[in-house]
Amino acid sequence: MATWNSRGLRGSTLEDLINRTNEKYREQGLALIQKVPTPITPMKIDKEHRHITLAYFDQKSTVDYIGAVQGIPVCFDAKECDTDTFPLQNIHAHQVEFMGDFEHQEGVSFLIILFSRRNELYFLPYKKMKEFWDRAEAGGRKSFRHDELDLSYVLAPHGGYLVPYLDGIQKVIDESG
């Protein structure tokens, strides 16, 4: 099974790995993806050290990343899970709605999940995520298990791309005809 095991990446967060991948994709002219900042309102500021010590979120954020890949609108969120069961409470209703609206506009939406215990990166297309979400909404499991996933969506680093999500996007496009 492919993993992104590397001594050089110990201590790097999933966000760091994605940001490095985004930069490489941009440099290669393959994609332009940006991290969406989370809007906050500072409550307390340490003026001497010039940093915020207390703040609150202004509004619900949509997704972590948004941009375009070869003219295709793309949005995605990054999640980490330390077990083989991913709790759907880690995804918010407004994110599911945004991603659905994004897909309706002919964009591609997905999650990148790091199953940290397995040291495995997984590309979860919106369509599959929505199946799990709808199952929970209908009274079923409030999570999904790793063994319910299509392992052909595991992301294996290659060519210097640490989180090669373009592979997952290509698979989604190929499968949609």
Steps between C-alpha positions, in 0.01 A plus 500: 500500500637842407581746777690825520752376754802728513745582774524852360131564561476402865328774693351659188130555519259400227449868424876549454513205260206634299646851490830365368313299239293804400820702450654229282180470293503880456868504400432229241197690365269211587272665756440814701361408841495729802439447869179673606570716806268454795347839586551594866432799723775569753381548859833551676825613348842493663622836365851453633553172314261591217287186501140402564441321831123449472268500199176352372395378157294757309309249292494138399778433257422303188795281403876511558607539135355638178632566152524364148668206333538536123182710488302275736377664823618301803427521871600268780543460870780322686424271794708276724380182667702290747281188475345293221160658568438856379230685700273702275475763775842613368316629193252784547163530329592837347811340345294219346255757365780719357670204336168385352434848361856504363443166322170633363706778335709228328785520748676210671472472880671250726665430834859402555516281808818401675444169678795565731517156662529346152720785375266513200362790299156451353309698236127487581286630211199713593259241357626227737518739796138599430394132503648463850343831607155403369523160670564675833218749438264206438585354842792279399860502614636841601840400364659294226764232526822479305390163362203672330734705282615435144876455544565616144460852647800464733747776411861388462765772475693513175702745297553721803127544557438420868119495474435430130131584502501564124505120470168486688351783294598318180337181629176688580498655151571164333220330695245772423547443130 
